[in-house]
């Protein structure tokens, strides 16, 4: 097996490609009296862990730039003792950016807010709030009638991570508040105000947006998809629930959905949307394919929508491979960096997935045994530098498969390397994949203060240096025009024009 790819994303609605910026501002502050000690300990911890464990270290740190990295580390360390959490985040971001690898990063660990029942009104807090139930929101929207502003309504962020009501501010008519109705976010409660929105002179939207950690950012937003969605710069897409949208799929066709689904686009074409390959998707994806097996077995075309898929684990996509298989699939192998930390963290991964994927866990056990005997160096988990995977049959349907690849990263790119070897498959997109694959099999751990988490890749591909995916990504076979607003329908129509 190629190794266990686990891309630990930290996005909510944030990242268009499932890869967030190297550091997100932490949600908790170090006590001022301990700040110097705490900051230095966290900074040194990040440097030590990446130095000792990152599989890209010997590829990225060379004789020509080693002094540059040393100078950067010393310069940044001299600043960390007295800086705030926000400033420390920026310094850590500057240090990890040296490696130009979005699998190597540091992100905030937030403090959960007290649990509040869904639909309940939030108790008073230090955060801006406006007590409101969904029933009250619906009543106010109904009372507005034709006077309702197009942005007023009930919206969803990140599937159902947040359900919010956007209503005008009675005292400031040009200001609209996005009030949380229900949420699964740890740091948020019903009644709190997720954003304040104001129309600018050109009719666009200016938003004071509050992140998961309640930090405030001024961002631009725009109503898109015929009023069915609000696109928030840097923070994803909000979709409208009320007033109801006539074409319920218009937003998901134009903007990558956070939901896993399979549905018909026409009698000839199915649409499979996969937002990521997180291990939690394994069982639902299997169940989805099983539930639609009869439909898949008689439908000639399939669109696999991987736009913005942030990766996850290789075993999650394996149930799809029989649908696209036409000939043996060649996969270039990896080598892994062997260290005590990598071993301990990979052992935990094996234990965590053992019930869901026992074969993958058993393979990890074998690799971990090899790692145990190679501390201080690299080892190849497979005897050959490549593998050849064969399946017993080629299924007749689907006959043709279009794969939308825009911004797909990490494990999704490993999937693309397999897919493009199929005679059924055409890669399509308005842009390349993310270019986040060559250093993979990610693990991580919290810093000593608990404010941040650092992660790094434990493997590097044997495709290097001659055949990299990073940083440019995989190009589509057919590039969809940049001005095309509905790439899903575009791909479906292209499939239906093809003839045997």
Buried (B, 14 or more C-beta within 10 A) or exposed (E): BBBBBBBBBBBBBBBBBBBBBBBBBBBEEBEEEEBBBBBBBBBBBBBEBBEBBBBBBEBBBEEEEEEEBEEBBEEBBEBBBEBBBEBBBBBBBBBBBBBEBBBBBBBBBBEEBEEBEEEBBBEEEEBBBBBBBBEBBBEBBEEEEEEBBEBBBBBBBBBEBBBBBBBBBEEEEEBBBBBBBBBEBBBBBBBBBBBBBBBEEEEEBEBBBBBBBBBEBEBBBEBBBEBBBBBBEBBBBBBBBBBEBEEEBBBBBBBBBBEBBBEEBBEBBBBBBBBBBBBBBBEEBBEBBEEBEEEBEEBBBBBBBBBBBBBBBBBBBBBBBEBBBEEEBEBBBBBBBBBEBBBEBBBEBBEEBBEBBEEBBEBBBEBBEBBEEBEEEBBBBBEEEEBEBEEEEEBEBBBBBBBBBBBBBBBBBBBBBBBBBBEBBBBBBBBBBBBBBBBBBBBBBEBEBBBBBBBBBBBBBBBBEEEBBBEEBBEBBEEBEEEEEBBBBBBBBBBBEEEE
